[in-house]
Amino acid sequence: MAPGGGLRVTVAVIAFAIVAGLAGVASAQQPPPVLVKEIVVEGNRRVQEAVILGRVKSTIGALFSPTQLSEDVRSIFALGFFDDVQVRVEDFEGGVKVSYVVMERPFVRDIDFVGNKEISTSDLQDKIDLKLGSVYNPVEVQRAREKMKEHYESEGYFEVQITPDIEKFADGDVKVVFTINEGRQMKIDKIVIRGNRGLSDNEIKEAMATKERQYWILRGTVQRQRLDEDVDRILQLYNDHGYIQARVESHDVTVDRDKARVIINIVVVEGSQHRVAAVAFTGVTLLPEDEVRRQVKFKPGDVFSRSALRESVRAIEDLYANVGRASVDVNPKMDMQPENKIAISFEINEGPTVYVERINIAGNVRSQDKILRRELQLSEGEIFTLRKLQRSKQRLTNLGYFEKVDVTTAPGSDKSKIIVNVDVTERPTGLFSIGGGFSSADGLLGTIDLSQNNFLGRGWQAAIKIRAGANLQQGQISFTEPWLFDRPLSAGVDLFSVQRQYTEYDYRSIGSGVRLSHPFEEYWRWHLGYRLTQDRISNVRTEDTFLEEEKGTLITSLVTAALTRDSRDSVQTPSRGGQFTLSSEVAGLGGDTHFAKATALLTYFKSIWFGHILSGRAEGGYGFGFGDERLPVYERFYLGGPNSIRSFKARQISPKDEFGTRIGGTSEVLGNVEYLIPLPFDIRLAAFFDVGNVYGFKTKFDLTDLHYAAGGGIRWVSPFGPIRVDYGFNLNQQPGEKPSNFHFSVGSPF
């Protein structure tokens, strides 16, 4: 019997038919059969007649059967749409007419939640199966109430009261209203661990996601799902400390309603601690066994750890994958020894050399397949290695075209083949913005940016940039073809105009340049370029003789060459790898200036623990003029600002002449160390130390004569790039220098 309504079956067979049947038996003559002449449905409003008759086995023209009618009624009721189903039989055209009379259940037209403040209505709707337009069923309403109550308790609201009410509309449909009294959220008083001897309470609590205190101050809250997951975390902790037979006997919550506190009770059974007795290998023929042994994260005598065992298996697999044996099978066997010892044997089936059978690319809607394939270090038919797979993913990520890049593998048609699947999610690569900005180096700026890093889906890079402010007016048009003639030869052209108002003078440069670069080896690339500019110094605002001599307009014809190595995992927000750059510039192939400059740059990034990143930079530069010419003032070295020594404003570190004018240097040294701590919402805290100086002219090169700065900052990895706020303190303040400086900028400091 289905809940929510009673089943009443009324079979009203016409009296004269029954009497006639009985009389027929008495007379011993076979009566004529009673046939079903008509079948109809009555009382249905929403449920279509065809749906109801689809459950009926009685048919027009068939012999009338009261038994079959009873089965038909049960089948109709089983649809779940009706509170009552009856059948009526009447005489009709020499036979009978069968009418199925139904009473439809109301439909749920609206669902409302009243009184919920801490948990949103959308969250509650997601937790229940009761939906608009469904057939009203009191059991389903009670089930929804229980699920909501369970969800509230999982969030620490153990006093919650939920009352469902039904409001009827004029047409019989209903509105379900859940009135909620949330009560207090119970905070954790303490977590009590019992049964532990080998591990301390603090060690177990540290492994749990449920905490007695949040941020060392606020009391923690109970979430049942998180607490259930903590059982697995505790077991993993014990397994990593050699207690392979440990189990959590029970975990429950005791509620103190007077204090609105809960006590979490956890009972563990530890068992014995096991240590590694021996480590052995079988099946190793391709590589030296010592090389394979170096991948194992433990040695005889160490406490056994399941995590270390998994990491060892993965490291051995990666080692073989890097020599073309991606199908290697590493099977660790554990043999229990006396005195709680475990002998571990790695059974290795090296397998055949694995080749790339096929490369599948998916998710690229705008980008042509070829601009992805040309970045892959793997090609179909060649030997597969893990290093090439990882490098391929890194190169695709560094393009900046994709929000997400997944590079995975699947088994091929046999053990010697593998399928590489590249799945990308494209991000908008075009930018058009008109707005304003602020930089501590350039002040307030109005900006217009129009750029496309994947123009027409062909990987072309085109940009127009305009910057205008009190101290800076800049315009630039650039175009880059990263694969000229479908070869890894990057070619580009730039047109630019820059005007800057420095404290001492105004500087203007108009020019153009062309550039070429080509990769070689794994991370290396050479660069060549040519730049032709018209440079002008004007509006000298000092009585300085040196600057007066620099006034005027000069043509600079300059050739550049550089050698770079870039192994960073991300250009915008690197966390590992590094960059090396050795560059030189020579001016003198025509033009009015004759000089040379050389710079060297080395950066390094390392992820250490919990996502923290330690990074550093070392940089040096030297320049000189040919013959009697001096290095032009606009080509000299200056330090200070958000990207060098952060206790100074931009260009404040420089040699000075006898008038106190900063005239720039012919050499520089710079070092930076930065420590990043990740926080939620793509925010990072930074601590830094900067050191460096600029030398030349009357300032002798002396590595003991340096400026030192230390400070901190905040980073936000925004959709427009990393935004930085830094505050640097001058650690060896000299007369006339500020003790500290504030910087706001966009981009990575190095």
WOKANOR-V433413 format. One record per pair of residues at least 24 apart in sequence whose C-alpha atoms are under 10 Angstrom apart, sorted by the first residue. I is the first residue (numbers start at 1). J is the second residue. If there is no record, write none. Layout:
BEGIN
I J
I J
END
This chain:
BEGIN
1 74
1 77
1 78
2 77
2 78
2 80
2 82
2 83
3 80
3 83
3 137
3 138
3 139
4 80
4 82
4 83
4 84
4 105
4 136
4 137
4 138
4 139
5 77
5 82
5 83
5 84
5 85
5 103
5 105
5 137
6 77
6 82
6 83
6 84
6 85
7 73
7 74
7 77
7 82
7 83
7 84
7 85
7 86
8 73
8 74
8 83
8 84
8 85
8 86
8 87
9 69
9 70
9 73
9 74
9 84
9 85
9 86
9 87
9 88
9 100
9 101
10 69
10 70
10 73
10 85
10 86
10 87
10 88
10 89
10 100
10 101
11 66
11 67
11 69
11 70
11 86
11 87
11 88
11 89
11 90
11 98
12 66
12 87
12 88
12 89
12 90
12 98
13 66
13 88
13 89
13 90
13 91
13 96
13 98
14 88
14 89
14 90
14 91
14 96
16 91
17 91
17 95
33 62
33 63
33 64
33 95
34 61
34 62
34 63
34 64
34 65
34 91
34 94
34 95
34 96
35 59
35 60
35 61
35 62
35 63
35 64
35 65
35 92
35 93
35 94
35 95
35 96
35 97
36 60
36 61
36 62
36 63
36 64
36 65
36 89
36 90
36 91
36 92
36 93
36 94
36 95
36 96
36 97
36 98
37 61
37 62
37 63
37 64
37 91
37 92
37 93
37 94
37 95
37 96
37 97
37 98
38 89
38 90
38 91
38 92
38 93
38 95
38 96
38 97
38 98
38 99
39 89
39 96
39 97
39 98
39 99
39 100
40 87
40 88
40 97
40 98
40 99
40 100
40 101
41 87
41 98
41 99
41 100
41 101
41 102
42 85
42 86
42 87
42 99
42 100
42 101
42 102
42 103
43 85
43 100
43 101
43 102
43 103
43 104
44 81
44 82
44 100
44 101
44 102
44 103
44 104
45 102
45 103
45 104
46 81
46 104
46 106
46 107
47 81
47 82
47 104
51 76
51 79
52 76
52 77
52 79
52 81
52 100
52 102
53 100
55 79
56 100
58 98
59 98
60 96
60 97
60 98
61 95
61 96
63 95
63 96
64 89
64 95
64 96
64 97
64 98
69 98
69 100
72 100
73 100
73 101
73 102
76 100
76 102
77 102
80 104
80 105
80 135
80 136
80 137
81 105
81 106
81 107
81 134
81 135
81 136
81 137
82 106
82 135
82 136
83 137
104 135
104 172
105 135
105 136
105 137
105 172
105 173
105 174
106 133
106 134
106 135
106 136
106 137
106 168
106 169
106 171
106 172
106 173
106 174
106 175
107 131
107 132
107 133
107 134
107 135
107 136
107 137
107 172
107 173
107 174
107 175
108 132
108 133
108 134
108 135
108 136
108 137
108 166
108 168
108 172
108 173
108 174
108 175
108 176
109 133
109 134
109 135
109 136
109 168
109 169
109 173
109 174
109 175
109 176
110 167
110 173
110 174
110 175
110 176
110 177
111 166
111 174
111 175
111 176
111 177
111 178
112 164
112 165
112 175
112 176
112 177
112 178
112 179
113 162
113 164
113 176
113 177
113 178
113 179
113 180
114 162
114 163
114 177
114 178
114 179
114 180
114 181
115 162
115 178
115 179
115 180
115 181
115 182
116 162
116 178
116 179
116 180
116 181
116 182
116 183
117 180
117 181
117 182
118 152
118 155
118 157
118 182
118 183
118 185
119 151
119 152
119 155
119 182
123 148
123 151
124 148
124 149
124 151
124 152
127 151
130 176
132 175
132 176
133 173
135 173
135 174
136 166
136 173
136 174
136 175
136 176
138 164
138 166
141 165
141 166
141 176
141 177
141 178
144 178
145 178
145 180
148 178
148 180
149 180
149 182
150 224
151 223
151 224
151 225
152 182
152 183
152 185
152 223
152 224
153 182
153 185
153 186
153 222
153 223
153 224
154 221
154 222
154 223
154 224
154 225
154 226
154 227
155 185
155 186
155 187
155 221
155 222
155 223
155 224
155 225
155 226
156 183
156 184
156 185
156 186
156 187
156 188
156 220
156 221
156 222
156 223
156 224
156 255
156 260
156 261
156 262
157 181
157 182
157 183
157 184
157 185
157 186
157 187
157 221
157 222
157 223
157 260
158 182
158 183
158 184
158 185
158 186
158 222
158 255
158 257
158 260
158 262
159 183
159 184
159 185
159 186
159 255
159 257
159 260
160 184
160 185
183 260
184 257
184 260
184 261
185 221
185 222
185 260
185 261
186 219
186 220
186 221
186 222
186 255
186 256
186 257
186 259
186 260
186 261
186 262
186 263
187 212
187 213
187 218
187 219
187 220
187 221
187 222
187 255
187 259
187 260
187 261
187 262
187 263
188 212
188 213
188 218
188 219
188 220
188 221
188 222
188 253
188 254
188 255
188 260
188 261
188 262
188 263
188 264
189 213
189 219
189 220
189 221
189 255
189 256
189 259
189 260
189 261
189 262
189 263
189 264
190 219
190 220
190 261
190 262
190 263
190 264
190 265
191 253
191 262
191 263
191 264
191 265
191 266
192 251
192 263
192 264
192 265
192 266
192 267
193 251
193 264
193 265
193 266
193 267
193 268
194 248
194 249
194 250
194 265
194 266
194 267
194 268
194 269
195 248
195 249
195 266
195 267
195 268
195 269
195 270
196 266
196 267
196 268
196 269
196 270
196 271
197 268
197 269
197 270
197 271
198 238
198 241
198 242
198 243
198 270
198 271
198 272
198 273
199 237
199 238
199 241
199 243
199 270
203 234
203 237
204 230
204 233
204 234
204 235
204 237
204 238
205 230
205 233
205 234
206 233
206 234
206 237
207 231
207 232
207 233
207 234
207 235
207 236
207 237
208 232
208 233
208 234
208 237
209 233
210 264
212 263
212 264
219 261
221 261
221 262
222 253
222 262
222 263
222 264
224 252
224 253
227 251
227 252
227 253
227 264
228 252
231 266
231 268
234 268
235 268
235 270
236 305
236 306
236 307
237 305
237 306
237 307
238 268
238 270
238 271
238 273
238 305
238 306
239 270
239 273
239 274
239 303
239 304
239 305
239 306
239 307
240 303
240 304
240 305
240 306
240 307
240 308
240 309
241 273
241 274
241 275
241 302
241 303
241 304
241 305
241 306
241 307
242 270
242 271
242 272
242 273
242 274
242 275
242 276
242 302
242 303
242 304
242 305
242 306
242 340
242 341
242 342
243 269
243 270
243 271
243 272
243 273
243 274
243 275
243 303
243 304
243 305
243 306
243 340
244 270
244 271
244 272
244 273
244 274
244 304
244 305
244 306
245 269
245 270
245 271
245 272
245 273
245 274
246 270
246 271
246 272
246 273
247 271
272 339
272 340
273 303
273 304
273 339
273 340
273 341
274 301
274 302
274 303
274 304
274 305
274 336
274 337
274 339
274 340
274 341
274 342
275 299
275 300
275 301
275 302
275 303
275 304
275 305
275 337
275 339
275 340
275 341
275 342
275 343
276 300
276 301
276 302
276 303
276 304
276 305
276 334
276 336
276 337
276 340
276 341
276 342
276 343
276 344
277 301
277 302
277 303
277 304
277 335
277 336
277 337
277 338
277 339
277 340
277 341
277 342
277 343
277 344
278 302
278 335
278 341
278 342
278 343
278 344
278 345
279 334
279 342
279 343
279 344
279 345
279 346
280 332
280 333
280 343
280 344
280 345
280 346
280 347
281 330
281 332
281 344
281 345
281 346
281 347
281 348
282 330
282 331
282 345
282 346
282 347
282 348
282 349
283 330
283 346
283 347
283 348
283 349
283 350
284 346
284 347
284 348
284 349
284 350
285 348
285 349
285 350
286 320
286 323
286 325
286 350
287 319
287 320
287 323
287 350
291 316
291 319
292 316
292 317
292 319
292 320
293 346
295 319
296 346
299 344
300 341
300 342
300 343
300 344
301 341
301 342
303 341
303 342
304 341
304 342
304 343
304 344
309 344
312 346
313 346
313 348
316 346
316 348
317 348
317 350
317 386
318 385
318 386
318 387
319 385
319 386
319 387
320 350
320 351
320 353
320 385
320 386
321 350
321 353
321 354
321 384
321 385
321 386
321 387
321 388
321 389
322 383
322 384
322 385
322 386
322 387
322 388
322 389
323 353
323 354
323 383
323 384
323 385
323 386
323 387
324 351
324 352
324 353
324 354
324 355
324 382
324 383
324 384
324 385
324 386
324 387
324 416
325 349
325 350
325 351
325 352
325 353
325 354
325 355
325 383
325 384
325 385
325 386
325 415
325 416
326 350
326 351
326 352
326 353
326 354
326 355
326 383
326 384
326 385
326 386
326 409
326 411
326 415
326 416
326 417
326 418
327 351
327 352
327 353
327 354
327 411
327 414
327 415
327 416
327 417
327 418
328 352
328 353
328 354
328 415
351 415
351 416
352 415
352 416
352 417
353 383
353 384
353 385
353 415
353 416
353 417
354 381
354 382
354 383
354 384
354 385
354 412
354 414
354 415
354 416
354 417
354 418
355 379
355 380
355 381
355 382
355 383
355 384
355 385
355 412
355 415
355 416
355 417
355 418
355 419
356 380
356 381
356 382
356 383
356 384
356 385
356 409
356 412
356 416
356 417
356 418
356 419
356 420
357 381
357 382
357 383
357 384
357 411
357 412
357 413
357 414
357 416
357 417
357 418
357 419
357 420
358 410
358 412
358 417
358 418
358 419
358 420
358 421
359 409
359 418
359 419
359 420
359 421
359 422
360 407
360 408
360 409
360 419
360 420
360 421
360 422
360 423
361 407
361 420
361 421
361 422
361 423
361 424
362 406
362 421
362 422
362 423
362 424
362 425
363 402
363 404
363 405
363 422
363 423
363 424
363 425
363 426
364 401
364 402
364 422
364 423
364 424
364 425
364 426
364 457
365 424
365 425
365 426
365 457
366 401
366 426
366 427
366 428
366 454
366 455
366 456
366 457
366 458
367 401
367 402
367 426
367 454
367 455
367 456
367 457
367 458
367 459
368 454
368 456
368 457
368 458
368 459
369 457
369 458
370 457
370 458
370 459
370 486
371 396
371 399
371 454
371 457
371 458
371 459
371 460
371 482
371 483
371 486
372 396
372 399
372 401
372 422
372 424
372 458
372 459
373 422
374 483
374 486
374 487
374 488
375 399
375 488
376 422
377 522
378 420
379 420
380 418
380 419
380 420
381 417
381 418
382 417
383 416
383 417
383 418
384 416
384 417
384 418
384 419
384 420
388 522
389 420
391 522
391 523
391 567
391 569
392 422
393 422
393 569
394 567
394 568
394 569
394 570
395 567
395 568
395 569
395 570
396 422
396 424
397 424
397 569
397 570
397 571
398 568
398 569
398 570
398 571
398 572
399 453
399 454
399 459
399 570
399 571
400 426
400 427
400 428
400 429
400 453
400 454
400 570
400 571
400 572
401 425
401 426
401 427
401 428
401 429
401 430
401 452
401 453
401 454
401 457
401 459
402 426
402 427
402 428
402 429
403 427
403 428
403 429
428 452
428 453
428 454
429 453
429 454
429 455
429 457
429 461
430 454
430 455
430 461
430 462
430 463
431 463
431 720
432 463
432 464
432 465
433 465
434 466
435 467
436 467
436 468
436 469
437 467
437 469
437 745
437 746
438 469
438 744
438 745
438 746
439 642
439 743
439 744
439 745
439 746
440 641
440 642
440 649
440 650
440 725
440 741
440 742
440 743
440 744
440 745
441 471
441 640
441 641
441 642
441 643
441 649
441 650
441 651
441 743
441 744
441 745
442 468
442 469
442 470
442 471
442 472
442 500
442 501
442 650
442 745
443 469
443 470
443 471
443 472
443 744
444 468
444 469
444 470
444 471
444 472
445 469
445 470
445 471
445 472
445 473
446 470
446 472
446 473
447 473
447 474
447 475
448 475
449 475
449 476
450 477
451 477
451 478
451 479
452 479
453 479
453 480
455 481
458 482
458 483
459 483
460 492
461 492
462 492
462 493
463 494
464 495
464 496
465 496
466 496
466 497
466 498
467 498
468 498
468 499
469 500
469 501
470 500
470 501
471 499
471 500
471 501
471 502
471 503
471 506
472 498
472 499
472 500
472 501
472 502
472 506
472 507
472 508
473 497
473 498
473 499
473 500
473 501
473 508
474 498
474 499
474 500
474 508
474 509
474 510
475 499
475 510
476 510
476 511
476 512
477 512
478 512
478 513
478 514
479 514
480 514
480 515
480 516
481 516
482 516
482 517
482 518
483 517
483 518
484 516
487 518
488 517
488 518
488 519
488 520
489 516
489 517
489 518
489 519
489 525
489 527
490 515
490 516
490 517
490 518
490 519
490 527
491 515
491 516
491 517
491 518
491 527
491 528
491 529
492 516
492 517
492 529
493 529
493 530
493 531
494 531
495 531
495 532
495 533
496 533
497 533
497 534
497 535
498 535
499 535
499 536
501 538
501 539
502 539
502 540
502 541
502 651
503 540
503 541
503 542
503 661
503 662
504 538
504 539
504 540
504 541
504 542
504 543
504 544
504 547
504 661
504 662
504 663
505 537
505 538
505 539
505 540
505 541
505 542
505 547
505 548
505 551
506 536
506 537
506 538
506 539
506 540
506 541
506 551
507 535
507 536
507 537
507 538
507 539
507 540
507 551
507 553
507 633
507 634
508 533
508 534
508 535
508 536
508 537
508 538
508 553
508 634
509 533
509 534
509 535
509 536
509 537
509 553
509 554
509 555
509 556
509 634
510 534
510 535
510 536
510 555
511 535
511 555
511 556
511 557
513 557
513 558
513 559
514 559
515 559
515 560
515 561
516 561
517 561
517 562
517 563
518 563
519 563
519 564
519 565
520 565
521 565
522 565
522 566
522 567
523 564
523 565
523 566
523 567
523 568
523 579
523 580
524 563
524 564
524 565
524 566
524 567
524 579
524 580
524 581
525 562
525 563
525 564
525 565
525 566
525 581
526 561
526 562
526 563
526 564
526 565
526 581
526 582
526 583
527 560
527 561
527 562
527 563
527 564
527 583
528 559
528 560
528 561
528 562
528 563
528 583
528 584
528 585
529 558
529 559
529 560
529 561
529 562
529 585
530 557
530 558
530 559
530 560
530 561
530 585
530 586
530 587
531 556
531 557
531 558
531 559
531 560
531 585
531 587
532 556
532 557
532 558
532 559
532 587
532 590
532 591
533 557
533 558
533 591
534 591
534 592
535 632
535 634
536 634
537 633
537 634
542 659
542 660
542 661
543 659
543 661
544 657
544 658
544 659
544 660
544 661
544 663
545 657
545 658
545 659
546 633
546 657
546 659
546 661
546 663
547 633
547 661
547 663
550 630
550 632
550 633
550 634
553 592
554 591
554 592
554 593
554 632
555 587
555 588
555 590
555 591
555 592
555 593
556 586
556 587
556 588
556 589
556 590
556 591
556 592
556 593
556 594
556 595
557 586
557 587
557 588
557 589
557 590
557 591
557 592
557 593
557 594
558 585
558 586
558 587
558 588
558 589
558 590
558 591
558 593
558 594
558 595
558 596
559 584
559 585
559 586
559 587
559 588
559 589
559 596
560 584
560 585
560 586
560 587
560 596
560 597
560 598
561 585
561 586
561 598
562 598
562 599
562 600
563 600
564 600
564 601
564 602
565 602
566 602
566 603
566 604
567 604
567 605
568 603
568 604
568 605
568 606
569 605
571 748
572 717
572 721
572 722
572 747
572 748
572 750
573 717
573 721
573 722
573 747
573 748
574 604
574 605
574 606
574 607
574 613
574 615
574 748
574 750
575 604
575 605
575 606
575 607
575 608
575 611
575 612
575 613
575 614
575 615
575 676
576 604
576 605
576 606
576 607
576 608
576 613
576 614
576 615
577 603
577 604
577 605
577 606
577 607
577 615
578 602
578 603
578 604
578 605
578 606
578 615
578 616
578 617
579 603
579 604
579 605
579 617
579 750
580 604
580 617
580 618
580 619
581 619
582 619
582 620
582 621
583 621
584 621
584 622
584 623
585 623
586 623
586 624
586 625
586 626
587 625
587 626
588 626
593 625
593 626
593 629
593 630
593 631
593 632
594 624
594 625
594 626
594 627
594 628
594 629
594 630
594 631
594 632
595 623
595 624
595 625
595 626
595 627
595 629
595 630
595 631
595 632
595 635
596 622
596 623
596 624
596 625
596 626
596 631
596 635
597 621
597 622
597 623
597 624
597 625
597 631
597 635
597 636
597 666
597 667
598 622
598 623
598 624
598 667
599 623
599 667
599 668
599 669
600 669
601 670
601 671
601 750
602 671
602 750
603 671
603 672
603 673
603 750
604 673
604 750
605 673
605 674
605 675
606 675
607 675
607 676
609 677
610 677
610 678
611 676
611 677
611 678
611 679
612 675
612 676
612 677
612 678
612 679
612 684
612 685
612 686
613 674
613 675
613 676
613 677
613 678
613 686
614 673
614 674
614 675
614 676
614 677
614 686
614 687
614 688
615 672
615 673
615 674
615 675
615 676
615 688
615 750
616 671
616 672
616 673
616 674
616 675
616 688
616 689
616 690
616 750
617 644
617 670
617 671
617 672
617 673
617 674
617 690
617 749
617 750
618 669
618 670
618 671
618 672
618 673
618 691
618 692
618 750
619 644
619 668
619 669
619 670
619 671
619 672
619 692
620 667
620 668
620 669
620 670
620 671
620 692
620 693
620 694
621 665
621 666
621 667
621 668
621 669
621 670
621 694
622 665
622 666
622 667
622 668
622 669
622 694
622 695
622 696
623 665
623 666
623 667
623 668
623 696
624 665
624 666
624 667
624 696
625 666
630 666
630 697
631 664
631 665
631 666
632 663
632 664
632 666
633 662
633 663
633 664
633 665
633 666
634 663
634 664
635 664
635 665
635 666
636 663
636 664
636 665
636 666
636 667
636 668
636 694
636 696
637 663
637 664
637 665
637 666
637 667
637 668
637 669
637 693
637 694
637 695
637 696
638 662
638 663
638 664
638 665
638 666
638 667
638 668
638 693
638 694
638 695
639 664
639 665
639 668
639 669
639 670
639 692
639 693
639 694
640 692
640 693
640 707
641 728
641 741
641 742
641 743
641 744
641 745
641 749
642 724
642 725
642 726
642 727
642 728
642 741
642 742
642 743
642 744
642 745
642 746
642 747
642 748
642 749
642 750
643 672
643 690
643 743
643 745
643 747
643 748
643 749
643 750
644 670
644 671
644 672
644 690
644 691
644 692
644 709
644 749
644 750
645 670
645 671
645 672
645 688
645 689
645 690
645 691
645 692
645 693
645 707
645 708
645 709
645 710
645 728
645 729
645 730
646 672
646 688
646 689
646 690
646 691
646 708
646 709
646 710
646 711
646 712
646 726
646 727
646 728
646 729
646 730
646 740
646 741
646 742
646 743
647 689
647 690
647 707
647 708
647 709
647 710
647 711
647 726
647 727
647 728
647 729
647 730
647 731
647 733
647 737
647 738
647 739
647 740
647 741
647 742
647 743
648 707
648 709
648 727
648 728
648 729
648 730
648 737
648 738
648 739
648 740
648 741
648 742
648 743
649 728
649 738
649 740
649 741
649 742
649 743
650 743
652 737
653 692
653 693
653 694
653 695
653 707
654 693
654 694
654 695
654 696
654 699
655 693
655 694
655 695
655 696
655 697
655 698
655 699
655 700
656 695
656 696
656 697
656 698
656 699
657 697
657 698
657 699
658 698
663 696
663 697
664 694
664 695
664 696
664 697
665 693
665 694
665 695
665 696
665 697
665 698
665 699
666 694
666 695
666 696
666 697
666 699
666 701
667 693
667 694
667 695
667 696
667 697
667 700
667 701
668 692
668 693
668 694
668 695
668 696
668 701
668 703
669 693
669 694
669 695
669 701
669 703
669 706
670 694
670 706
670 707
671 708
672 708
672 709
672 710
672 749
672 750
673 710
674 710
674 711
674 712
674 749
674 750
675 712
676 712
676 713
676 714
676 715
677 714
677 715
678 715
678 716
679 715
679 716
681 716
681 717
681 718
682 715
682 716
682 717
682 718
682 722
683 714
683 715
683 716
683 717
683 718
683 722
683 723
684 713
684 714
684 715
684 716
684 717
684 724
685 712
685 713
685 714
685 715
685 716
685 724
685 725
685 726
686 711
686 712
686 713
686 714
686 715
686 724
686 725
686 726
687 711
687 712
687 713
687 714
687 726
687 727
687 728
688 712
688 713
688 726
688 727
688 728
689 728
689 729
689 731
690 728
690 729
690 730
690 731
691 731
706 732
707 731
707 732
707 733
707 734
708 732
708 733
709 733
709 739
709 740
710 740
711 740
711 741
711 742
713 742
713 743
713 744
714 744
715 745
715 746
715 747
715 748
716 746
716 747
717 746
717 747
717 748
718 746
720 746
720 747
721 746
721 747
721 748
722 746
722 747
722 748
722 749
723 747
723 748
724 748
724 749
END
